[in-house]
Amino acid sequence: MRLILSILSLFVLESSVEAQFEVAFDPQRVRLKDLGKIQTLQEVQLLGYGLVVGLEGVGDGRGAPFTVQSLANLMRNMGVEVDPAQIRANNTAAVMVTATIGPTSRVGSRLDVTVSSIGDAGSLEGGVLLMTPLQADPPNGPIVAIAQGPLSIGGFNAEGGGGAVRKNHPVVGRIPDGAIVQQELVQPGDITNALTVTLKDPDYTTAARLAHAIDVRFGLPVASAMDAGTLRIEVPRTRQRPGDFIEFIANLEAVEVIPDVNARIVVNERTGTIVAGERVMVSEVAIAHGNLSISIGPDITAEAGAPGGQAAQLQLGGGVTVEEESPRVLALPPASSVSDVAKALNALKVTPRDIIAIFQALKQAGALKSELIIL
């Protein structure tokens, strides 16, 4: 008896936990951090000019005189005087180096860099980038990071008597963690009294809902929608301390809202892919497509032609037999959703390309209440 009571109590406990989970979790609600981004400070693009050495005779030739001049300047700075006219830069290539630094990058942290040839080098395979300063506003901007290291290009060029083989793009490479930060964009602990939230998919209804949800979450009128894709958040005075400020941003990212989406159908005719939203509606209409008839309206009756779905046989003179396939008739109630139409068409085994043609016809007839995007 005690065992039965224990099992029943465990079942009741699990049921209550599941009920609480269902109440707490709504699959339609989306967090702010998934809808948009909190802009404390923009990321900054960095740019630098450098040299890649160690190439096996596939570096810049005479078509890139700046490479020779840069190599002569480098040697002069190293205490070696050399005549630029006597330099053969077959193992050297001039490159542009790019990177992106964020507001949380600190002195000593590392950045990934991309190295791209700007001369006539055949490949950067096996090359090493020499010390290259990266600036946010070249040539007069401060040096934010310094890049150096061996390149990884993920490709190659191979030539032989029978021709050449090429894989990927050998004149562009990357150096993971190849740059060391020398200057920070902002100091640790910097606090602002206002934040900006930018939505990935701008929408007036979503922005208004999000502003209201933020105010409810913090119990203060701190959020205001500036336009369809921008919200301004006033940081309360009680949260303008280092620890409280970070906690405020974390709570802000966790605010959930149900985003509003436009009724939209996206079609890719090349692959036969169809993606339709749940708010797409179809008004009263009738369509005939091939051997398929679609009727959407009140009091519709459907007949499937010959009994049992068999094809009708017509006997013509001269002993010629013509087989005519029975039409397939689809009846749906008025104001049907595109989901209802798609399910019914799938039940009739209609091909994706026929479905695409039907949706296009519905749009042209004005019965498809959505935006139709064809890729």
C-alpha positions in Angstrom: 0.0 0.0 0.0 2.8 2.4 0.9 4.5 1.5 -2.4 1.4 2.4 -4.3 1.0 5.7 -2.5 4.6 6.5 -3.2 4.2 5.8 -6.9 1.1 7.9 -7.0 2.7 10.8 -5.2 5.7 10.6 -7.6 3.3 10.7 -10.6 1.5 13.7 -9.1 4.9 15.5 -8.5 6.1 14.8 -12.1 2.8 16.0 -13.5 3.0 19.2 -11.5 6.6 19.8 -12.7 5.5 19.2 -16.3 2.6 21.6 -15.8 4.9 24.3 -14.4 7.3 23.8 -17.2 4.6 24.2 -19.8 3.5 27.4 -18.1 7.0 28.8 -17.9 8.1 27.8 -21.4 6.4 29.2 -24.4 8.0 28.1 -27.7 6.8 31.2 -29.4 8.6 33.6 -27.1 12.0 34.7 -28.1 14.8 36.3 -26.0 16.0 39.8 -26.7 19.5 38.5 -27.3 18.1 36.3 -30.2 16.0 39.1 -31.7 18.7 41.9 -31.7 22.0 43.1 -30.3 22.8 45.5 -27.4 25.2 48.1 -28.8 27.5 49.2 -26.0 30.2 50.1 -28.6 30.6 49.1 -32.2 33.3 46.7 -33.4 36.1 48.3 -35.4 37.7 47.1 -38.6 41.5 47.2 -38.6 43.8 47.4 -41.7 47.5 47.1 -42.3 50.1 46.7 -45.1 52.8 44.1 -44.8 55.1 41.6 -46.4 54.8 37.8 -46.6 58.2 36.1 -47.0 59.3 32.5 -47.4 57.4 31.8 -50.7 59.0 29.2 -53.0 59.6 31.4 -56.1 55.9 32.3 -56.4 56.1 35.8 -54.9 55.6 39.2 -56.6 57.5 39.9 -59.8 58.4 43.0 -61.6 54.7 43.8 -62.0 54.6 44.8 -58.3 57.3 47.5 -57.8 55.9 48.5 -54.4 57.0 45.1 -53.1 60.6 45.7 -54.0 60.5 49.2 -52.5 58.9 47.9 -49.3 61.5 45.2 -49.0 64.3 47.7 -49.5 62.8 50.0 -46.8 62.6 47.0 -44.4 66.2 46.1 -45.0 67.3 49.7 -44.4 65.4 49.8 -41.1 67.2 46.6 -40.2 70.6 48.3 -40.8 71.2 46.8 -44.3 71.7 49.1 -47.2 70.6 47.6 -50.5 69.9 48.9 -54.0 66.2 48.3 -54.8 67.2 47.7 -58.5 69.1 44.6 -57.5 66.3 43.1 -55.4 64.5 40.0 -56.7 61.4 39.6 -54.7 60.3 36.1 -56.0 60.0 34.8 -52.4 58.2 37.9 -51.1 54.6 39.2 -51.6 53.0 42.5 -50.6 49.7 41.9 -48.7 46.9 43.7 -47.0 46.1 42.5 -43.5 42.6 42.9 -42.0 41.1 42.1 -38.6 38.1 43.1 -36.4 38.4 44.1 -32.8 35.5 44.3 -30.4 34.9 46.5 -27.3 35.7 43.6 -24.9 39.2 42.9 -26.4 42.0 43.8 -23.9 45.7 44.5 -24.2 47.4 41.2 -24.8 44.4 39.4 -26.2 44.6 37.9 -29.7 42.7 38.5 -32.9 42.3 36.4 -36.1 43.6 38.1 -39.2 43.1 37.7 -42.9 46.0 38.2 -45.3 45.4 39.0 -49.0 47.9 39.4 -51.8 47.8 42.8 -53.7 50.6 42.0 -56.2 51.1 39.3 -58.8 52.1 36.5 -56.4 51.0 33.1 -57.5 50.4 31.7 -54.1 50.9 32.5 -50.4 51.4 28.8 -49.4 54.1 28.3 -46.8 54.6 32.1 -46.3 55.2 33.9 -43.0 53.7 37.4 -42.4 56.3 39.8 -41.0 55.4 42.2 -38.2 52.5 44.4 -39.5 50.9 47.2 -37.5 47.1 47.3 -37.8 45.3 50.6 -37.5 41.6 51.6 -37.3 42.2 54.8 -39.3 45.3 54.4 -41.5 47.7 56.0 -42.0 47.5 58.4 -39.1 45.4 56.4 -36.7 46.9 54.8 -33.6 48.3 51.2 -33.8 45.6 49.0 -32.3 47.2 45.6 -32.9 50.3 44.0 -34.4 50.1 40.9 -36.6 52.7 38.3 -37.4 52.9 34.6 -38.1 52.7 31.7 -40.6 49.8 31.6 -43.0 47.2 28.9 -43.4 45.6 29.1 -46.9 43.7 25.8 -47.1 44.7 25.4 -50.8 47.5 25.0 -53.2 48.8 25.4 -56.8 50.5 22.5 -58.6 51.9 22.6 -62.0 53.4 19.8 -64.2 54.0 18.8 -67.8 50.4 17.9 -68.2 48.9 21.2 -66.9 48.1 22.8 -63.5 46.0 21.9 -60.6 44.5 24.4 -58.2 42.5 24.0 -55.0 40.7 26.8 -53.2 42.1 30.3 -53.3 45.8 30.3 -52.6 46.4 34.1 -52.6 44.3 34.7 -49.5 45.1 33.2 -46.1 44.4 33.4 -42.4 46.4 33.5 -39.2 44.3 32.3 -36.3 45.2 34.4 -33.2 47.8 36.1 -35.4 47.5 39.7 -34.0 48.1 40.9 -30.4 46.1 43.8 -29.2 48.1 46.9 -28.2 45.4 49.4 -27.5 41.8 48.9 -26.1 38.8 50.6 -27.5 37.2 51.1 -24.0 38.6 50.7 -20.5 37.3 47.8 -18.4 34.4 48.9 -16.2 33.2 51.8 -18.4 29.5 52.3 -17.9 27.0 54.2 -20.0 23.7 55.6 -18.8 21.9 54.6 -22.0 22.0 51.5 -24.2 20.9 51.0 -27.8 19.2 47.8 -29.0 19.1 47.1 -32.7 16.7 44.4 -34.0 17.9 41.9 -36.7 14.5 42.0 -38.4 13.0 45.5 -38.0 9.3 45.5 -37.2 7.2 48.2 -35.5 5.0 45.7 -33.7 7.9 43.7 -32.4 9.7 46.9 -31.3 6.7 48.1 -29.4 6.1 44.7 -27.7 9.8 44.5 -26.7 9.8 48.0 -25.2 6.7 47.1 -23.2 8.2 43.8 -22.0 11.4 45.5 -20.9 9.4 48.1 -18.8 7.4 45.3 -17.2 10.5 43.3 -16.5 12.3 46.1 -14.6 9.1 47.8 -13.3 10.3 51.2 -14.6 9.7 53.1 -17.9 13.3 52.5 -19.2 12.7 51.4 -22.8 11.4 53.4 -25.7 11.2 52.3 -29.4 12.9 54.9 -31.6 11.9 53.2 -34.9 11.1 49.8 -36.3 14.6 48.5 -35.6 16.0 50.6 -32.7 15.2 50.8 -29.0 16.8 53.1 -26.4 17.2 51.8 -22.9 17.9 54.1 -20.0 20.0 52.5 -17.3 18.5 53.1 -13.9 20.8 54.9 -11.4 20.7 51.9 -9.1 22.3 49.8 -11.9 25.1 52.2 -12.8 27.8 50.3 -10.8 30.2 47.8 -12.4 28.6 44.6 -11.0 25.0 45.9 -11.2 25.5 47.2 -14.7 26.6 43.8 -16.1 23.7 42.1 -14.2 21.3 44.7 -15.8 22.5 43.8 -19.3 22.2 40.1 -18.6 18.6 40.6 -17.4 17.9 42.7 -20.4 19.1 40.0 -22.8 16.8 37.5 -21.1 13.6 39.5 -21.7 11.2 37.5 -23.8 8.6 38.6 -26.3 6.6 37.1 -29.1 7.9 38.7 -32.3 5.5 39.7 -35.0 6.2 38.4 -38.5 4.8 39.3 -41.9 2.8 36.8 -43.9 5.4 35.6 -46.3 6.1 32.7 -48.7 9.6 32.1 -49.9 10.0 30.0 -53.0 13.2 28.6 -54.6 12.2 27.3 -58.0 15.7 25.9 -58.7 15.5 23.4 -55.8 11.7 23.2 -55.4 11.9 24.5 -51.8 8.9 26.3 -50.3 8.8 28.0 -46.9 5.6 29.5 -45.7 4.7 31.4 -42.5 1.7 30.5 -40.3 -0.2 33.8 -41.0 -0.5 33.2 -44.7 -4.2 33.0 -45.6 -6.0 32.1 -48.8 -9.4 33.7 -49.6 -12.2 32.2 -51.7 -10.9 31.0 -55.0 -11.0 28.1 -57.5 -8.0 26.9 -59.4 -7.5 24.2 -62.1 -3.9 23.0 -62.5 -3.3 20.1 -64.8 -5.5 17.3 -63.6 -6.0 19.0 -60.2 -8.9 21.2 -59.2 -8.8 23.4 -56.1 -11.9 25.1 -54.7 -11.9 27.3 -51.6 -15.3 28.6 -50.6 -18.5 27.9 -48.7 -20.6 24.7 -49.3 -18.1 23.0 -51.6 -18.7 19.4 -52.7 -16.0 17.3 -54.3 -16.3 14.3 -56.6 -13.4 12.2 -57.5 -14.6 11.2 -61.0 -14.9 7.5 -61.8 -15.7 5.2 -58.8 -12.7 3.9 -57.1 -10.4 6.4 -58.7 -10.2 4.4 -61.9 -9.4 6.2 -65.1 -12.2 6.5 -67.7 -11.7 4.5 -70.9 -12.8 5.9 -74.2 -13.0 3.6 -77.2 -12.4 5.5 -80.5 -12.7 4.3 -84.1 -9.8 2.4 -85.7 -9.0 0.4 -82.5 -7.2 3.3 -80.8 -7.7 3.5 -77.0 -7.2 6.8 -75.2 -6.9 6.8 -71.4 -8.0 10.0 -69.6 -7.0 10.3 -66.0 -9.7 11.3 -63.6 -9.4 14.8 -62.2 -8.4 15.2 -58.6 -10.7 17.7 -56.8 -9.6 19.5 -53.6 -12.2 21.3 -51.5 -11.2 23.6 -48.6 -13.2 25.9 -46.4 -13.1 29.6 -46.9 -10.2 31.6 -45.3 -8.0 28.6 -45.3 -4.4 28.9 -44.2 -1.5 28.1 -46.5 -0.8 25.2 -44.1 -4.2 23.7 -44.9 -3.5 24.0 -48.6 0.0 22.5 -48.3 -1.3 19.6 -46.3 -4.1 18.9 -48.8 -1.7 19.1 -51.7 0.8 16.8 -50.1 -2.0 14.3 -49.4 -2.7 14.3 -53.2 1.1 13.8 -53.8 1.4 17.1 -55.8 5.0 17.8 -56.7 6.8 20.9 -55.1 7.0 22.6 -58.5 3.3 22.3 -59.0 2.7 23.7 -55.6 5.0 26.7 -56.5 3.0 27.3 -59.7 -0.3 27.1 -57.7 1.0 29.7 -55.2 2.1 32.0 -58.0 -1.4 31.7 -59.5 -3.0 32.4 -56.2 -0.9 35.5 -55.8 -1.7 36.8 -59.2 -5.4 36.3 -58.6 -5.2 38.3 -55.3 -6.3 35.3 -53.2 -3.0 34.8 -51.5 -2.8 37.2 -48.6 0.9 37.3 -48.2 4.2 38.4 -49.7 5.5 36.0 -52.3 9.3 36.0 -52.6 10.9 34.0 -55.4 14.6 33.3 -55.1 
